[in-house]
Amino acid sequence: MQSRGSTKWHPRGSQILVCVCCTAAAFADPAPPLSPTNIFAPASTPAKSIFGLSLFVLAVTGAIFLIVFTLLLYSVVKFRKRKSDDGREPPQVYGSNQVELAWTIIPILIVLALFMATARVIASVQKQARLDNAIEVVAIGHQFWWEYRYPGFGVVTANELHVPVSDDHHPTPTFIKLLSADTDHSFWVPRLAGKTDLIPNHPNSMWIDPHEAGVYLGQCAQYCGTQHAKMLLRVYVQPRADFDRWIQGQRQSATESSAASQGQRIFETTSCIKCHTVAGTVANGHFGPDLTHLMSRETIAAGAAKNTPENLRQWILNPDAIKPGSLMPAMQLSDQDLDALTAYLGTLR
Amino acid sequence: MSTESMAWPSTTAESRPFIDQLHEWATTVDHKRLGILYIVYALVFLVIGGIEATVIRIQLIRPHNNFVSPQVFNRMFTMHGTTMIFFVVMPVLFGFANYLIPLMIGARDMAFPRLNAFSFWMTAFGGLLLYFSLVGANGLYGAGNAPDVGWFAYAPLTSQTFSLGHSTDFWTLALLVSGFGSIGTAINIVATILCLRCPGMTLAKMPLFAWLNLVMAGLVILAVSPLTAAQIMLLLDRYLGAHFFDTQAGGSAVIWMHFFWIFGHPEVYVLVLPAFAFASEIIPVFSRKPIFGYPVMVGATVAIGFISMSVWAHHMFTVGMGATVNTFFVISTMAIAVPTGIKIFNWLATMWGGKIEFKTPMLFCIAFLFQFLVAGLTGVMMSAAPFDWQLGNSYFVVAHFHYVIVGGILFTLFAAFYYWFPKMSGKMYSERLGKLHFWLFLIGFHLTFDFMHIPGLLGMPRRIYTYEPGRGWDTWNLIVTVGVFFQAAGILVFLGNLIWSYYRGETAGDDPWDAWTLEWSTNSPPPAYNFASIPEVKSRRPLWDLKHTDDPDWKYE
């Protein structure tokens, strides 16, 4: 991970651009991360290319800011009307072609430099060829959750994306095809890559190659309806062996458990199965998240709550209490049925 | 009728029955009265839009706050954006253009006075229609419902599938109706400037104010038309089964984005060119020097007008347009920084060597220069498409465009209010209250919008009604919200100053700033016919020539 030297706070901190430059430098060290979603703490090649470009752009715009700011400040102070003013008009100057030419040509040159640096990064990120051993994922945006499909492995899951670590010796980038089932969404995990929109009828793609294991956070970045705010993204980057083990687990069908048979009966005789799939049972709905391996996830409701029995029970009882505007209806079950159902869901490992 | 309107605004107007005065205002075709109607109308909506912003910021003051529900929050940001763009900034700019252009070019009225009145009332009706959604949108269901699709209303969120009831229809019709008003006023401004200039005022001798508004009006005609077309298509989609944007039936969400932004980006320049116009009139007067590089300023304005039509898709760098298209919009967007930079340098050079007087209008203009510099540079950052893949749709963008619209446009608007208030009312505003307003608003603005950049850099997307703790966003959001209260206090002082000064202010005189353009040669407030005899000009600063017969401008221009 890169660490930029200077974290000094310059005295003209009230001006935002200096702020931005300093913070950019200060934020670049993720050691105690300022934020798990800091765009200046990249952990994957696309995010790193953007970070490199952004430092160059910040340096250029920062320099322009300092120069023009100083000139403005100087002229405002120096040419203020003095108390001792004689009341006469100052010399009337109408213009000068030489200086006009200078401050036309210099900005043009700066713009050209910025443009060329930018064009290079656009090409390097957008024209990246797919490696043969790349992991392929289809991400489908729904109001207000994420569906992930791994066509190569026959795995379907929701809300928590698992990908392998990619290092220089064994590059295994993940290519993500982005689709939408309803409205526009945007996939944004700042430390891994810039955002790309999920638009119905308009398939998009992006790629990431995280260099370090860990959980990377993000969230939907295109307003998609009432619960846009709680459409959170979690990307689990795992060493290859762990990732393979996870894939193996996700390929299994649900195991029957006699202890939870009452809950299973409730699940299968109410409208749950209209929207949810539990592989190996009659539940094969596609409107909501696949629940076959619900217990392998750390969160429910697209990251809005921790996956605990209490939260799960609350969620089934009244989703609006956790995520108002969510499309899951309150199930109107008795306490007894609710307990049984929660117990059944607890067996879906 | 004509004798009556000629009497306005002499003191006898005060003694007429209220109903008569109201009737006169409602039926007026006088450009000055319509200008004031536009301005007052916009001020009312400024307060409404400001209240909406305050609700948004209170909700975001801390993570997992429950001040309003997500449904209400989504309506608030939709109404805030729509109101501020279409029913505050555009009308107030049209108001100043209406009031000032005929006076500045030595005309007695706009070219089409009746079209002028029609346009104002269309805009006014549009705003009322938008807010009628609060009681009317759900119709039979009883409770009202404001639009909640965001001010750029991306498809397919606006389709009947995702937007039930009529809130989206109110939004669509409000913009459609006010759009007709905008186009009418734009045609009027172009015709007035091209046809009604007084003798001697060639295009090269017009005040920059007129030039900037000419280009602005041209952009309105080009930009609002596609928006109007898109609104009609959306209505067809929703009610007649057309499938332009209906993705479930094979329509294209991306086409809506193109339609919206080919309006939306020129619209930014529609708003900012009049702001430049105010700065270009006020900075010279308070620096006691003519504008530096007038021909270059005109050229830069026209260049901005043309380039601004080719940059719209920089709002769409994340929708998957492909590397080639992205690259094109990078260079076109960066190109617009050049003429804009030239303008900043020319204003700087205008102050250079002058004798700067820090009256309230000039204070606002100086703050504008610093803030617009920052706004321009954050714009350059986002024109680098890959950087925009991170910054786009984050709070960084929200901070950036508020730097443009508040730090740039609203600051010059305040300057314009103070600068021309003596002309419009005949009274001088209170300089003390003006400065109090300036400092309150400056502090509030910087607390809010400087610190708003940072959560964006830390990954906070816009349009979320709440956020998770532990993302490093909490402190910044708190500071941002605190700034809002300083801004609100500033606005109250401003409105108080206008009202108090209108009734109690000192008489201003015809030319309180010792200024140089034609509006200062007539009475304050000007009579209905503006000028007793149509003036004749020889230079860009006709009043300078009058005041300095020994050293007139026309010898040098």
Contacts between the chains, C-beta under 8 A, distances in Angstrom:
chain1	res1	chain2	res2	distance
A	14	B	446	6.8
A	14	B	450	7.4
A	15	B	370	7.9
A	15	B	374	7.2
A	15	B	450	7.8
A	16	B	374	5.7
A	16	B	446	7.9
A	16	B	449	7.9
A	16	B	450	4.2
A	16	B	453	5.8
A	17	B	374	5.8
A	17	B	377	6.1
A	17	B	378	7.8
A	19	B	450	6.7
A	19	B	453	7.4
A	19	B	454	7.5
A	20	B	378	8.0
A	20	B	453	6.2
A	20	B	457	7.3
A	23	B	454	6.5
A	23	B	457	6.8
A	24	B	457	7.5
A	27	B	457	7.0
A	27	B	458	7.7
A	33	B	472	7.8
A	34	B	458	6.5
A	34	B	472	4.9
A	35	B	458	4.0
A	35	B	459	6.2
A	35	B	471	5.3
A	35	B	472	3.2
A	35	B	473	7.1
A	36	B	459	7.9
A	36	B	470	7.4
A	36	B	471	6.4
A	36	B	472	7.8
A	37	B	458	6.0
A	37	B	459	2.7
A	37	B	460	7.6
A	37	B	471	5.8
A	37	B	472	7.9
A	38	B	457	7.2
A	38	B	458	5.3
A	38	B	459	6.5
A	38	B	472	7.2
A	39	B	390	4.4
A	39	B	391	7.6
A	39	B	457	5.7
A	39	B	458	7.4
A	39	B	459	6.3
A	40	B	457	6.7
A	47	B	390	7.8
A	49	B	386	6.7
A	50	B	386	4.5
A	50	B	387	6.3
A	50	B	389	6.3
A	50	B	390	5.7
A	53	B	384	6.1
A	53	B	386	5.4
A	53	B	387	6.1
A	54	B	381	7.4
A	54	B	384	7.6
A	54	B	386	7.9
A	54	B	387	4.9
A	54	B	390	7.3
A	57	B	380	7.2
A	57	B	381	5.3
A	57	B	384	5.1
A	57	B	387	5.8
A	58	B	381	7.0
A	61	B	377	4.2
A	61	B	378	7.8
A	61	B	380	5.5
A	61	B	381	5.9
A	64	B	377	6.3
A	65	B	373	6.6
A	65	B	374	7.0
A	65	B	377	5.6
A	68	B	344	6.9
A	68	B	348	7.5
A	68	B	373	5.5
A	69	B	370	6.9
A	69	B	373	6.8
A	71	B	348	6.0
A	72	B	348	6.0
A	72	B	366	7.8
A	72	B	369	5.7
A	72	B	370	6.1
A	72	B	373	7.3
A	75	B	348	6.1
A	75	B	351	4.8
A	75	B	352	5.0
A	75	B	356	8.0
A	76	B	351	6.8
A	76	B	356	6.4
A	76	B	366	5.8
A	79	B	287	7.2
A	79	B	351	5.9
A	79	B	352	6.4
A	79	B	353	6.2
A	79	B	354	5.2
A	79	B	355	6.7
A	79	B	356	5.3
A	80	B	355	7.7
A	80	B	356	4.9
A	80	B	358	6.9
A	81	B	355	4.3
A	81	B	356	6.0
A	81	B	357	5.0
A	81	B	358	7.9
A	82	B	355	7.9
A	85	B	355	6.3
A	89	B	288	5.4
A	89	B	355	7.9
A	89	B	548	7.8
A	90	B	287	7.9
A	90	B	288	5.4
A	90	B	289	6.0
A	90	B	353	6.0
A	90	B	354	5.2
A	90	B	355	5.1
A	91	B	289	7.9
A	91	B	353	6.5
A	92	B	289	6.1
A	92	B	290	5.8
A	92	B	551	8.0
A	92	B	553	7.7
A	92	B	556	7.7
A	93	B	289	6.4
A	93	B	290	7.6
A	93	B	292	6.7
A	93	B	349	7.9
A	93	B	353	6.4
A	94	B	290	5.7
A	94	B	292	7.3
A	94	B	293	7.8
A	94	B	294	7.1
A	94	B	556	5.9
A	94	B	557	7.0
A	95	B	292	5.4
A	95	B	293	3.9
A	95	B	294	6.7
A	95	B	295	7.4
A	95	B	296	6.9
A	95	B	349	8.0
A	96	B	292	8.0
A	96	B	293	7.4
A	99	B	345	7.9
A	99	B	349	7.0
A	100	B	293	5.3
A	100	B	296	4.8
A	100	B	342	7.3
A	100	B	346	7.8
A	103	B	341	6.9
A	103	B	342	6.2
A	103	B	345	4.5
A	104	B	338	6.6
A	104	B	342	6.0
A	107	B	337	6.6
A	107	B	338	4.8
A	107	B	341	4.8
A	107	B	342	7.6
A	108	B	338	5.7
A	111	B	331	7.9
A	111	B	334	4.6
A	111	B	335	6.5
A	111	B	337	6.1
A	111	B	338	6.3
A	114	B	334	6.0
A	114	B	380	7.0
A	114	B	383	8.0
A	114	B	384	6.4
A	115	B	330	6.1
A	115	B	331	5.1
A	115	B	334	5.5
A	117	B	384	7.6
A	118	B	327	7.9
A	118	B	330	5.2
A	118	B	383	7.9
A	118	B	384	4.3
A	118	B	385	6.3
A	118	B	386	6.7
A	118	B	387	7.9
A	119	B	327	5.1
A	119	B	330	6.8
A	121	B	384	7.9
A	121	B	386	4.5
A	122	B	323	5.2
A	122	B	326	5.4
A	122	B	327	5.6
A	122	B	330	7.2
A	122	B	385	5.5
A	122	B	386	6.1
A	123	B	323	5.6
A	123	B	327	7.9
A	125	B	386	6.2
A	125	B	389	8.0
A	126	B	322	7.0
A	126	B	323	4.0
A	126	B	326	7.1
A	127	B	323	5.7
A	178	B	320	7.8
A	182	B	156	7.5
A	182	B	161	8.0
A	182	B	162	7.0
A	183	B	154	7.7
A	183	B	156	5.8
A	183	B	157	4.8
A	183	B	162	5.9
A	184	B	154	5.3
A	184	B	155	8.0
A	184	B	156	7.7
A	184	B	157	7.1
A	184	B	253	6.1
A	186	B	318	6.2
A	186	B	393	6.5
A	186	B	461	7.9
A	188	B	393	7.9
A	188	B	459	7.4
A	188	B	461	6.8
A	190	B	390	6.2
A	190	B	459	4.2
A	193	B	389	7.5
A	194	B	318	7.1
A	194	B	386	6.3
A	194	B	388	7.7
A	194	B	389	2.3
A	194	B	390	4.9
A	194	B	392	8.0
A	195	B	318	5.1
A	195	B	389	5.8
A	195	B	390	7.3
A	195	B	392	6.6
A	195	B	393	6.9
A	196	B	318	5.8
A	196	B	320	6.3
A	196	B	389	7.4
A	197	B	318	5.1
A	197	B	319	4.8
A	197	B	320	6.5
A	199	B	247	7.9
A	199	B	253	5.1
A	199	B	254	6.4
A	199	B	319	6.3
A	199	B	320	7.4
A	200	B	156	6.3
A	200	B	247	3.8
A	200	B	248	7.5
A	200	B	253	6.1
A	201	B	247	4.6
A	201	B	250	6.8
A	201	B	251	7.3
A	201	B	252	6.4
A	201	B	253	6.8
A	202	B	252	7.3
A	202	B	253	6.5
A	202	B	254	5.6
A	202	B	319	7.4
A	202	B	320	6.7
A	204	B	319	7.6
A	204	B	320	3.7
A	205	B	320	7.7
A	217	B	459	7.8
A	217	B	471	7.6
A	218	B	459	6.8
A	219	B	461	6.2
A	219	B	464	7.5
A	220	B	461	7.2
A	221	B	318	7.9
A	221	B	392	7.7
A	221	B	393	4.7
A	221	B	394	7.0
A	221	B	461	4.2
A	222	B	154	7.4
A	222	B	318	7.9
A	222	B	393	6.2
A	223	B	74	7.9
A	223	B	150	5.0
A	223	B	154	7.3
A	223	B	157	7.5
A	223	B	462	7.7
A	223	B	463	4.3
A	224	B	157	7.1
A	225	B	157	6.4
A	225	B	162	6.5
A	226	B	70	5.2
A	226	B	71	6.0
A	226	B	74	6.4
A	226	B	148	7.7
A	227	B	70	6.3
A	228	B	74	7.9
A	228	B	463	6.1
A	228	B	464	6.2
A	228	B	465	8.0
A	229	B	70	6.6
A	229	B	463	7.9
A	229	B	464	3.5
A	229	B	465	4.9
A	229	B	466	5.4
A	229	B	467	6.9
A	230	B	466	7.7
A	232	B	468	7.1
A	324	B	69	6.0
A	324	B	70	5.6
A	324	B	71	7.5
A	325	B	70	5.3
A	325	B	71	6.5
